[in-house]
Amino acid sequence: MKATKSPVKLLLIIVPVVLGTSAVIWSERTSQMVASTTGQHHDRYQCPMHPQIVQDHPGECPICHMRLEKVDEDDATVGASGSSTPPVLAPRHDKYQCPMHPQIVMDHPGDCPICHMHLVKVEEEESAPSANAQMGQPKVIKYRNPMDPTIFSDHAMKDSMGMDYIPVYADQMEGSGGTVAGKAGFTLSQERQQLIGVRTTGAVIEPLSLTVRMPGRVASGGRILAQLLEIDAGSLKPGMKAHLHGPNGATLAATVEGVDSELDSLTHTFGVTLRTSGSANWLRNGLFCEVLVDVDLGKHLAVPQEAVLDTGERQVLFVVDSRGHFDPRQVTLGLVGDDEVEVKQGLKAGEQVVTSANFLIDSESRFRAALKQF
């Protein structure tokens, strides 16, 4: 009876041992497979210009369209979850914005690529609007070359110098077409005008004066022989008062006696004779001096010369109204005085014209016109 039970008892002992051993081996192999799968290396591709752009496959950067470069897992910029989706940038609190071109926003100090003004530090919520339509902000409709406002692209890219194209927002399309080809009207707030230093003055009808300058030489009998440039022909008449400037700042009054009617073909000047009304020690024959004659040009509608933008083919003024709207106006000029110039056509008395920051205003005007032609 005892001999019959021994194999059964032995079997009952061996079977549990075998099953337990098999379970342990299976568990260890499973753990190794899981560990091997977890530690498997994945290729990462990253933009060299925008390290926040990381993908698990080759491609191009959605910002600058540069080809992504393969990097090691530890060097790649990935999200905390380890997913292959490009991470979302954390918001920056320091922003620097151009006071003239609010679309120019950087995360570091610098100059505006359009007008070269220093960027002003602003709060995050005050900076230029982004293209996120979900936040109710203006939409980016195109991108503009930072150096040439007439070149656009429908996607973000870089120019030949590696500079990022500037986003153009929908609200920048507003503004009148203007009356000057290549320029458009636009509106600036009072704050913006103060930041960029805009100054204006009214066009008024007032006397114009011109100071004619001539080289002179002392002759015998208290006479002064001067040479009038042909560009000033017709401006001098006998009887006009003049001032002589001699050496060491000495001055002496004189009167125009006569102006030659024939042009000297060699010097392209008209001879002018003046006579002094007094005497001075420096009045010696052959001594050179400077002759100044104040010429009254009469009353005309005039503006400061610095208000005129002369392209060589046309003259343009920027007229601004009480709402801060700047309108480019092509004008016809007339007589030119010492500080002011006559406007014969294109402007009315009382209208306000820009006299400072003209370059910035003109740049913005050309930019708005280029937008409308895109």
GIHU-V544271 format. One record per run of one state. SS is the DSSP state (@ for helix, = for strand, . for the rest). FROM is the first residue (numbers start at 1). TO is the last residue. Records with the same first field share a line. If there is no record, write none. Layout:
SS->FROM-TO  FROM-TO
//
This chain:
.->1-1  39-43  47-53  56-59  61-66  68-68  72-94  98-104  107-110  112-117  119-119  123-123  127-132  136-139  145-151  154-157  159-163  165-165  174-185  188-189  197-198  203-203  219-219  233-240  246-246  250-250  260-263  265-268  277-287  308-308  311-314  321-324  337-339  346-351  357-357  374-374
@->2-38  124-126  133-135  170-173  190-196  220-222  230-232  247-249  305-307  358-373
=->44-46  54-55  60-60  67-67  69-71  95-97  105-106  111-111  118-118  120-122  140-144  152-153  158-158  164-164  166-169  186-187  199-202  204-218  223-229  241-245  251-259  264-264  269-276  288-304  309-310  315-320  325-336  340-345  352-356
//
